[in-house]
Amino acid sequence: MTVDITAAPLKVAIVGGGPGGLATAIALQKIPSVEVTIYEQASVLREVGAGISIGANSWKVLELLGVADQVNTGHETYTVLNLNGRSGEEVHRREKPHSATGRPPIRTQRTKLQSALLSAVRPGTIKLSKKLVKMEDQGAKGISLTFKDGTSSVVDLVVGADGIRSVVRDTAFPAYPDTLKFTGTTIWRTLLPWSAVSDLDPRFGTTAWWHTPTTHVYFSPVGEGLWEIAARAWHDPAVHSASKVSWGVPVTNEHVESHFTEYLPQIREALARVSAGGWREFAAFAGPEIPTLTAWSNRVVLVGDSSHALSGAFGSGAGFAMEDGWILARALAYYANDTGRALSLFNEIRLPYYARMYEYLASEAARRAKKLADIGDPTFDERVRGKVISDGGGGLDWIYQNDIEAVWKTAVGYGPTDTSNFGPIHASI
Ligand SMILES: Cc1cc2nc3c(=O)[nH]c(=O)nc-3n(C[C@H](O)[C@H](O)[C@H](O)COP(=O)(O)OP(=O)(O)OC[C@H]3O[C@@H](n4cnc5c(N)ncnc54)[C@H](O)[C@@H]3O)c2cc1C
């Protein structure tokens, strides 16, 4: 199916207005003969959570989307530390190499990324208060979407950018539903003024993870005089999963602090200085690998968290979601809106990438377990040393230095220095 410009434009519905949905819309807007609408369940687009890391892979796709300069503040994370939260011992220091792109790795506020993306989405593209409740394949007519407010729409292509609890995935990939499981990790996140804690420890000005064997507290400046805490604790999911559905819900200071009583006094004091009502709780869920990213004869495709419920395992999920959106648009442009061929190519490029992440996580879990087993009966400090988070190091350049433009060019047989339009220009567009 090759679409020419005299034909009706390809009607694309993006379900979800997170980083994946917004990036997909921006990328699709740049190609001809595509009509894009984002359907978002929220009545107001707002980001919950606190900070977000932007490294070389995310910068690359933000540049391709034309919004990198809009993400204009943040804290440079060239140095990251791992410390023992009970003794203060520095167990690992990573000094990141300076990037050839000239854009430093940063920790910034999640709202900065969202505003940058929003600024590039064409006005009128986003429809709010549109919670997808039903999706049906109507054959040649298209795919019908029904929203909670009773309205509906029929489109040619549905992009499921509706996050980890994706209705699009659960409808179009029936083998997958109900497989999400609480990982055992609960995260509490907040932002507070740096001035509120700067007297406590000079190391708090450096991005760092402070650990005990089953918890950690992440401290980082995020720019504009703000400072982030993301504190995590692990509980046996077999015992706690029933009560865990929370995502961004307010919790009391006492509740958060009760998980971090073993820490150094200055860390406990930093937690105590969070204003009442400042904490939000996030329970991390994960799901298995999905065998394909496309369904319903290549008229449904998943981008971002909906397709890989990795629970923020690599701290770069927004980057992955944006890369998905950019590749999808490139593939549609390349095949002149032939969704069959474009989505097959998208699947060929992105599915193995996510498969590699699942494989890495499984081997890493096995490696860590073996290391601890080899020690026999590890002490508190030995267990802490086994928990180092390398933030982009550790042989993960294929993620953190990923150049999605080079990936595309390789996939379609173009050389890395080729600056042509990434593929054949079809006469019809
Ligand atoms: C604790 C934590 C820390 C993280 N840190 C980082 C980091 O530092 N860097 C990074 O790059 N990534 C990070 N991530 C991952 C990142 O937040 C996610 O991977 C990213 O938000 C995924 O984007 P998305 O657009 O796929 O989904 P989401 O951001 O989940 O957006 C989905 C959207 O779909 C909407 N939606 C859902 N269901 C429906 C429906 N039925 N109808 C209509 N709309 C619907 C939702 O309201 C939401 O707006 C972190 C994740 C976690 C949990």
The ligand as a MOL file (V3000), in Angstrom:
LIG
                    3D

  0  0  0     0  0            999 V3000
M  V30 BEGIN CTAB
M  V30 COUNTS 53 58 0 0 0
M  V30 BEGIN ATOM
M  V30 1 C 11.3130 6.0400 39.1850 0
M  V30 2 C 11.5510 6.2490 37.7430 0
M  V30 3 C 12.6090 7.0250 37.3230 0
M  V30 4 C 12.8440 7.2450 35.9800 0
M  V30 5 N 13.8870 8.0250 35.5940 0
M  V30 6 C 14.1060 8.2390 34.2760 0
M  V30 7 C 15.1820 9.0370 33.8210 0
M  V30 8 O 15.9620 9.5720 34.6100 0
M  V30 9 N 15.3510 9.2210 32.4790 0
M  V30 10 C 14.4860 8.6600 31.5690 0
M  V30 11 O 14.6620 8.8570 30.3470 0
M  V30 12 N 13.4590 7.8760 31.9740 0
M  V30 13 C 13.2500 7.6670 33.2960 0
M  V30 14 N 12.2260 6.8810 33.7160 0
M  V30 15 C 11.3780 6.2440 32.7260 0
M  V30 16 C 10.3810 7.2020 32.1090 0
M  V30 17 O 9.6950 7.9370 33.0870 0
M  V30 18 C 9.3780 6.4140 31.3140 0
M  V30 19 O 10.0350 5.3940 30.6140 0
M  V30 20 C 8.6900 7.3530 30.3410 0
M  V30 21 O 7.8780 8.2560 31.0400 0
M  V30 22 C 7.8510 6.5390 29.3750 0
M  V30 23 O 7.1660 7.4030 28.5400 0
M  V30 24 P 5.8320 6.9390 27.8190 0
M  V30 25 O 5.4000 8.1130 27.0190 0
M  V30 26 O 6.0510 5.6490 27.1510 0
M  V30 27 O 4.7930 6.6190 28.9940 0
M  V30 28 P 4.2310 7.5320 30.1680 0
M  V30 29 O 5.1880 8.5890 30.5510 0
M  V30 30 O 3.7650 6.5900 31.2130 0
M  V30 31 O 2.9870 8.2530 29.5340 0
M  V30 32 C 1.8010 7.5480 29.2250 0
M  V30 33 C 0.6750 8.5580 29.0100 0
M  V30 34 O -0.4690 7.8580 28.5690 0
M  V30 35 C -1.6080 8.3160 29.2730 0
M  V30 36 N -2.5690 7.2160 29.2780 0
M  V30 37 C -2.4730 6.0440 29.9390 0
M  V30 38 N -3.5490 5.2770 29.7030 0
M  V30 39 C -4.3390 5.9870 28.8700 0
M  V30 40 C -5.6100 5.7240 28.2670 0
M  V30 41 N -6.2790 4.5720 28.4840 0
M  V30 42 N -6.1530 6.6570 27.4410 0
M  V30 43 C -5.4910 7.8380 27.2070 0
M  V30 44 N -4.3070 8.1450 27.7740 0
M  V30 45 C -3.7330 7.2150 28.5900 0
M  V30 46 C -1.0690 8.6730 30.6510 0
M  V30 47 O -1.9220 9.5670 31.3350 0
M  V30 48 C 0.2830 9.2880 30.2930 0
M  V30 49 O 0.1760 10.6680 30.0390 0
M  V30 50 C 11.9900 6.6590 35.0490 0
M  V30 51 C 10.9070 5.8630 35.4500 0
M  V30 52 C 10.7030 5.6540 36.7890 0
M  V30 53 C 9.5700 4.7730 37.2180 0
M  V30 END ATOM
M  V30 BEGIN BOND
M  V30 1 1 1 2
M  V30 2 1 2 3
M  V30 3 2 2 52
M  V30 4 2 3 4
M  V30 5 1 4 5
M  V30 6 1 4 50
M  V30 7 2 5 6
M  V30 8 1 6 7
M  V30 9 1 6 13
M  V30 10 2 7 8
M  V30 11 1 7 9
M  V30 12 1 9 10
M  V30 13 2 10 11
M  V30 14 1 10 12
M  V30 15 2 12 13
M  V30 16 1 13 14
M  V30 17 1 14 15
M  V30 18 1 14 50
M  V30 19 1 15 16
M  V30 20 1 16 17
M  V30 21 1 16 18
M  V30 22 1 18 19
M  V30 23 1 18 20
M  V30 24 1 20 21
M  V30 25 1 20 22
M  V30 26 1 22 23
M  V30 27 1 23 24
M  V30 28 2 24 25
M  V30 29 1 24 26
M  V30 30 1 24 27
M  V30 31 1 27 28
M  V30 32 2 28 29
M  V30 33 1 28 30
M  V30 34 1 28 31
M  V30 35 1 31 32
M  V30 36 1 32 33
M  V30 37 1 33 34
M  V30 38 1 33 48
M  V30 39 1 34 35
M  V30 40 1 35 36
M  V30 41 1 35 46
M  V30 42 1 36 37
M  V30 43 1 36 45
M  V30 44 2 37 38
M  V30 45 1 38 39
M  V30 46 1 39 40
M  V30 47 2 39 45
M  V30 48 1 40 41
M  V30 49 2 40 42
M  V30 50 1 42 43
M  V30 51 2 43 44
M  V30 52 1 44 45
M  V30 53 1 46 47
M  V30 54 1 46 48
M  V30 55 1 48 49
M  V30 56 2 50 51
M  V30 57 1 51 52
M  V30 58 1 52 53
M  V30 END BOND
M  V30 END CTAB
M  END
